[in-house]
Amino acid sequence: MDFIKNVKKFIRCVRKSCSPFPEEIQLEVTNRCNFKCKMCPREKMNLPEKDMSIDTLDKIIKNLIRPYRFILTGWGEPLLHPHFFEIVIKIREKFPSAKIDFTTNGILLDEKKDRENN
């Protein structure tokens, strides 16, 4: 199924046409990070550290039609968000067939979290 979606996306890009609605949604749920990687520019950006509010998430997903993929990523570590799993659940409830990906440095993953959230 991803192959077909990627082909359709490629054809739209070649034709320089847009999808009638957003299909892939990238959300930065937090810009906080637990690492200070030398190659990452976030430290030099001097941004105030913030987490996306659940209200903001609700407003975003309320207006979406039928995205097939959510990517929870950005300048921060998504697992630092205090309500990360609630965000995933809310997205899953509204869009049960959407793929949900996130980028992590992996340091906060452990078996206990896995058991608690499955």
C-alpha positions in Angstrom: 0.0 0.0 0.0 2.8 2.4 0.8 4.3 1.7 -2.6 1.1 2.8 -4.4 0.9 6.0 -2.3 4.5 6.8 -3.0 4.0 6.3 -6.7 0.9 8.6 -6.6 2.9 11.2 -4.7 5.8 11.0 -7.2 3.4 11.5 -10.1 1.8 14.5 -8.4 5.3 16.0 -7.9 6.3 15.4 -11.5 3.1 17.0 -12.7 3.6 19.8 -10.1 0.1 19.2 -8.8 -1.1 19.2 -5.3 -3.1 16.7 -3.3 -6.6 18.1 -2.5 -5.8 17.7 1.2 -2.8 17.0 3.4 -1.9 13.4 3.4 1.3 13.3 5.4 1.3 15.4 8.6 4.5 16.2 10.4 4.1 17.5 13.9 6.8 18.7 16.3 5.2 17.8 19.6 8.1 19.2 21.5 11.3 21.1 20.8 13.0 19.9 24.0 15.8 17.4 23.7 17.8 15.3 26.1 21.0 15.3 23.9 23.3 18.1 22.8 24.5 16.7 19.5 27.3 18.7 17.9 25.8 18.5 14.4 22.3 19.7 15.6 21.6 23.4 15.1 18.8 23.5 17.8 21.3 24.7 20.5 22.3 27.7 18.4 18.7 28.6 17.7 18.0 29.8 21.2 14.3 28.8 21.1 12.3 28.6 24.2 11.6 25.0 25.1 7.9 24.1 24.6 5.6 21.2 24.3 2.6 21.2 21.9 -0.6 21.4 24.0 -3.3 18.8 23.7 -5.7 21.7 22.7 -3.4 22.5 19.8 -3.3 18.9 18.7 -7.1 18.6 18.9 -7.5 21.7 16.7 -5.1 20.3 14.1 -6.6 16.9 13.8 -10.1 18.2 14.0 -9.6 19.9 10.6 -7.9 17.1 8.8 -9.7 15.0 6.2 -7.9 11.7 5.8 -4.2 11.7 6.3 -2.5 8.4 5.8 0.7 9.2 7.8 1.7 11.2 10.8 5.3 11.9 11.6 6.1 13.1 15.2 9.4 14.7 14.8 11.2 18.0 14.7 14.0 19.6 16.7 13.1 17.8 19.9 12.8 14.3 21.3 9.1 13.3 21.1 9.3 10.9 24.0 10.1 13.9 26.3 6.5 15.2 25.8 4.7 14.5 29.0 1.6 13.3 27.0 3.3 11.6 24.1 1.3 8.4 24.4 -2.0 10.4 24.8 -1.1 12.2 21.5 -0.6 8.8 19.7 -3.9 7.5 21.1 -5.8 10.6 20.0 -4.4 10.4 16.5 -5.1 6.6 16.3 -8.7 7.2 17.5 -9.5 9.8 14.9 -7.5 8.1 12.1 -7.4 4.4 12.8 -5.7 3.4 9.6 -3.1 6.2 9.5 0.5 5.2 10.0 2.2 6.9 13.0 6.0 7.3 12.9 8.3 9.2 15.2 12.0 10.0 15.3 13.8 9.3 18.6 17.3 9.0 19.8 16.1 5.9 21.6 17.5 6.6 25.0 14.0 6.8 26.6 12.8 3.5 25.2 12.6 0.7 27.7 10.7 -2.5 28.2 8.6 -1.1 31.0 7.3 1.8 28.8 6.6 -0.8 26.1 4.5 -3.0 28.5 2.7 0.0 30.0 1.6 1.4 26.7 0.6 -1.8 24.8 
